[in-house]
Amino acid sequence: MKEAVVLLVSLTLVLSVLSAGCTQNSNPAPATTTLVTVTTPQQTQPAVTTQSCSLVPGPTQIVPSYESVSVTVNRNSITESPTIAVTFNGGQGLGMAVQMNVTVIRSDCVTEQESRNNPVMGETVTLMGTTKTDRVIVVMTMTSGDQYTVIDNDYPFPK
C-alpha cells in the first residue's frame, strides 16, 4: 500500500506542476533579433579578360565618283615597331577632301586616332599597331560636309 501512496503522491505532484504551467497567465517575452554573420570562404577564380572593343570591321560607304579618293594602308613588318601607315593618294575628290580621320583599334583594345586637315597627295598618318591583327578605320570628310567611311578592315601583322 505504501507503493500506491507514493505513486499517487508522485502523480498528483506531476499533475500539479503541469496544470500550474498551463493555467498561469504569462506575458510573452519580447521578440529579440540576433544578428548572425556567416562567412563563407571565397573561391578564387582565374581572371577573365574581356575585350571591350570591337575588332569586327563595319560597313564602308560608296563615295560618289566626283568625290572619290584613294587611301592605302600598309603594315610595318618589324616586330619592334609594328606601325600602321595610312596614306592619302588623291583621286577625283582630291580638292574636296577637308579632313582624313584615321582610327586604329589594336588587338589589345588600345585605340589611337589621328587626323589630317586638307590632306594632300602622299600625306601619311602613322600609328602604332601590334604584332597581331588590328582594325583600321578611315573616315573622309568632304567640303559638302558628308563623311564617308572609306576603309574599315582588319589588318593582320605580316609574318
BAMARBA-793041 format. One record per residue: residue in three letters; z, x, y of N, C-alpha, C, O in turn. Coordinates in steps of 0.001 Angstrom, whole numbers, plus 500000, padded with zeros to 6 digits. Each point is the difference from the previous one (the first is absolute). Example, Ala and Ser with C-alpha at 12.3 -4.5 7.8 and 13.67 -1.06 7.14 Angstrom:
BEGIN
ala507800513190494310500000499110501190500000500900501200500665501036499981;ser498615498614501069500060500820501190500730499230501090500169500509501108;
***
This chain:
BEGIN
met500000500801498845500000499199501155500000500868501251499460499616501038;lys501135501526498853499994500928501116498575500363500382499683500155501180;glu499491499974497847498609500366500284499308498888500764499198500272500893;ala501097498482498772499379498874500665500474499915501444499209499643500873;val502048500671499410500525499969501356499359501129500810499625499791501154;val500247501378498270499404501135500716498529499687500289499503500299501087;leu499815499111497959498602499662500183499848498925501081499096500074500832;leu501794498927499150499942498932500976500324500515501400499367499583500969;val501588501296499147500358500571501297498854500870500506499671499964501185;ser499736500797497947498881500872500409498816499162500452499375500298501018;leu500322498674498240498877499140500347500265499291501321499083499857500809;thr502135499699499428500358499349501244499872500973501170499533499631501077;leu500874501583498706499913501013501045498544500292500361499663500112501178;val499502500006497845498583500280500242499356498833500734499238500203500946;leu501067498559498617499430498835500665500505499870501429499262499540500871;ser501978500854499386500550499953501357499266500967500905499661499662501134;val500096501520498377499309501022500800498573499545500293499504500135501119;leu499850499326497853498620499566500200499914498810500946499128499965500869;ser501738499088498979499944498818500854500404500331501428499503499383500943;ala501387501578499227500400500390501356498820500637500721499821499795501201;gly499382500966498085498840500646500618498924499007500316499280500165500986;cys500584498798498203498923499037500200500326498997501093499097499517500684;thr502160500167499488500347498971500967500387500549501345500115499243500964;gln500089502051499130500413500584501272498803500029500926498898500366499591;asn501316499249501656498956499987501001499969501372500667500918500363500735;ser498057500365499013499927501345500573498860500074501011498978499331499847;asn501206501484501180498947500223500995499013501019499428500398501033499462;pro498338498666500661499043500982499475500059501274500837500182499961501217;ala499658501157498101500008501290500682498738500113500847498931499566499568;pro501170501002501615498800500140500837498979500900499299500344500971499325;ala498429498673500861498931500786499383499925501363500672500075500110501224;thr499781500891497983499883501355500535498651500558499595499493499717498915;thr499943501065501958498710500638499729500258501471499739500659500690500777;thr498817499754498141500148501407499647498624500637500074499053499538499364;leu500851501504501400498740500717500129499934501054498923500851500884499911;val498129499005499280499811500956498916498713500747500275498946499384500156;thr501124501904499903498817500827500208499617500622498671500785500702499362;val497994499018500246499495500549498749498915501001500348499032499657500679;thr501116501532498879498971501008500247499298500300498687500617500217498957;thr498086499784501148499219500355498825499275501291500309499518500192501117;pro500400500672497931499313501255500268498518499739500253499352499241499280;gln500130501406501760498590499834500321499160500876499102500324501156499728;gln498600498261499829499079500776499192499035500705500937499445499390500914;thr500366501857498858499069500736500838498611499829499421499766500211498810;gln499331499407502053498619499818499588499161501033500724500321500398501119;pro498616500030498249499144500977500685499374499375501238499669498815500015;ala500178501988501003499419499518501248498557499601499761499235500729499369;val500407498114501139498640499514499859499314500193501330500464499495501022;thr498443501225498974499257500252501222498956498904500161499155499794499129;thr500916499514501991499005498974500271499211500419501226500552500473500993;gln498164499341498910499163500343501131499909498793500914499731498883499557;ser500495501355501705499905498906500958498672500056500756499809499293500989;cys499300501535498547498697500089500650498932499534499029500230499952498792;ser498628499712501723498912499537499157498911501063499951499433500384501023;leu500293500072497781498913500959499816498736499311499493499057500658499562;val500934498011500501498835499236499560499092499784501204500417499408500996;pro498347501070498917499082499840501141499734498530500301499928499160499104;gly499930500566502172499679498645500432498513499876500281499241500947499791;pro500349497901500676498574499797500283499575500729501273500805500236500900;thr497929500108499149499419500551501228499078498940500582499643499032499329;gln499974501164501930499156499016500663498593500548500181499782501206500117;ile499287497876499901498612500383500263499817500051501511500210499013500705;val499400502145499764499805500209501433498561499600500335499075500381499283;pro500725498859501790498621499665500394499176501274500216500531501019500442;ser498197498920499253499157501210500044500013500676501368499968501228500071;tyr500080498005501012499981500607501327501319500722500332500045500775500955;glu501049498978498255501271500686500212500352500923498833501109500534499949;ser497967499657499122500315500768498800500283501470500324499353500606500854;val501634499941498437500384501395500164500179500612498624500150499293499003;ser499832502016500957500188500731498749501272500839500105500205500734500967;val500638499138498015501243500756499935500120500561498587499753499287499027;thr500625501991500852500167500603498681501439500492499817500675500372500960;val499772499620497783501339500465499643499855501146499009499301499880498993;asn501370501237501303499982501171499114501423500428499696500866499985500874;arg499370500405497856501311500496499587499934501505499839499041500530499440;asn501979500160501052500125501438499808500513500212498574500928499312499576;ser498493501614499689500388500202498600501064501079499825500310500372498868;ile500251500135502213501044501031499911501353499290499888500370499221500879;thr500365501052498040501248499269499747501085500302501018500880499162500198;glu499104501990500457501015500311501005499795499180501268500937499791500770;ser497839499748499443499684499247501207499013498882499648498813500100500314;pro501677498829499031499088498928499563499638499035501130500385498831499979;thr498881501668500992499660499189501169498857499037499707499228500167499056;ile500702498821501798498924499008499948499331500023501368500654499776501018;ala498042500493499008499247500073501259499064498804500095499200499753499098;val500907499508502001499147498845500260499121500353501193500503500288501086;thr498187499689498708499053500432501029499140498836500458499460499251499185;phe500417500603502135499126498994500602498613500617500127499826501027500658;asn499176498332498700498644500554499970499027499311500946498835500393500067;gly501606498600500659499106499298500926499355498802499323500591499376499119;gly498198500313501300499264498839499494499486499186501165500112500413501155;gln499319498420498543499448499167501060501067499554500990499703499808501179;gly501530500025498364501071499555500875500762501145500649501127499812500459;leu498268501376499584500663501180500554500555499737501399501152500341500271;gly498080499079500599500432499753501372500940498808500123500592499785501058;met499551499435497865500857498817500050501372500240499380500871499133500068;ala499324502020499336501280500295499357501020500393501058499835501009500685;val501221498190499447501042500250500981501136500805499388500568500878500650;gln499766498817498088501121500685499359499799500033498488499488499057499396;met500936502073500008500001500152498547501450500212499568500605501014500347;asn499958498039498897501364500100499486499940500410498531499323499357499197;val501378501699500461500037500490498629501435499891499503500930500488500643;thr499243498866498201501310499864499365499909500560498597499091499654499245;val501851501213500401500093500524498638501328499511499429501067500270500551;ile498845499006498334501195499583499261500050500891498774499209499854499068;arg501738501070500954500079500985498921500627499402498749500641498951500056;ser499170501716498831500539499519498728501524499987500001500606499298499189;asp500027501462501701501465499980500105500471498980501040501156500026500421;cys497948499083499988500249498892500936500259500444501438500480499204500807;val499219502021499524500075500433501393498681499599500658498921500267499471;thr501184499092501687498811499546500719499830500836501259500928500155500794;glu497867500379499370499671500758501208498829499308500676499102499475499341;gln500924500533501991498944499329500746499646500823501220500861500591500653;glu497846499431499637499525500701501186498745499292500487499279499394499208;ser500460500681502089498808499340500532499289500917500984500580500933500555;arg498160498769499637499174500710500979499346498962500897499351499069499525;asn500831501105501786499348499121500962498606500529500293499796501208500113;asn499250497883500009498600500341500272499523501158499121499626501052500518;pro500384498766498157499621501108499117498540500404500200499127499170500253;val500648502128499626498642500546500101499588500509498625500843500192499123;met497864500023500692499504500487498708500702501303499622500118500918500811;gly500338499139497954500655501207499498501494500042500237500669500919499527;glu499868498118501187501450499984500248500736499694498695499635499085499261;thr501405501697500476500713499911498724501490499769500218500613500586500893;val499957498547498269501446499783499937500451500577498668499476499626498951;thr501496501287501086500501500630498778501472499632499824500829500249500875;leu499470499156497980501365499597499678500399500586498653499147500316499171;met502147499827500622500505500574498761499973498951498890500405498856500202;gly499115501550498628499999499144498823500951500559498957500880500799500317;thr498942498781498443500785500517498879499039500517498942498782499918500159;thr501770500608498771499152500472498897499772498879498986499635500251498851;lys500586498514501589499729498825499162498960499152500725499242500518500820;thr500717498194498889499038499102500639500609499405501262501108499464499965;asp498172500628501150500448499478501284498996498956500499498813500048499677;arg501694499018501109499155498933500552499649500341501438500864500394500784;val497867499451499555499520500281501362499386498722500570499158499358499373;ile501292500292501841499482498814500697499466500450501358500702500665500762;val498056498968499534499403500324501300499579498688500659499215499229499448;val501331500541501754499680498793500761499337500432501304500537500818500748;met498295498621499506499262500296501226500155498831500970499878498837499615;thr500393501491501655500051498994501061498777500223500882499730501114500448;met499539497798499789498746500105500746500193499463501427501021499383500304;thr497997500855500557500086499559501398500119498485500105500527499487500987;ser498994499799498013500100498535499998501433499544499741500316498823500168;gly500563502117499418501378499653499657500175499720498522501121499866499510;asp497744500047499772500068499763498556500511501240499288499689501129500380;gln501096498641498587500495501092499168499438499836498600499998498901499445;tyr499529502195499991499414499985498669500696501040499127500134501162500383;thr500303498402498446500518500944499015498779500515499248499430499298499164;val500176501937501144498778500550499407500286500772498714499108500161499166;ile502124500318500665500389500702498771501405499548499620500899499961500841;asp499281499702497901501315499723499417499871500302498509499690499125499191;asn500556502129500475499811500462498623501105500943499570500710500575500825;asp499419499572497865500880501014499425499187501271499808498854499959499551;tyr501757501171500796499346501297499849500903500901499164501024500485500481;pro498586499736498253500821500883499158499826501448500399498959500406500516;phe502087500363499231499933501436500270499008500618499015500086499744498799;pro498970501071501696499029500616499098500667501022499065500843500794500420;lys498764499163498336500593500915499021499033501060499578500339500853499179;
***
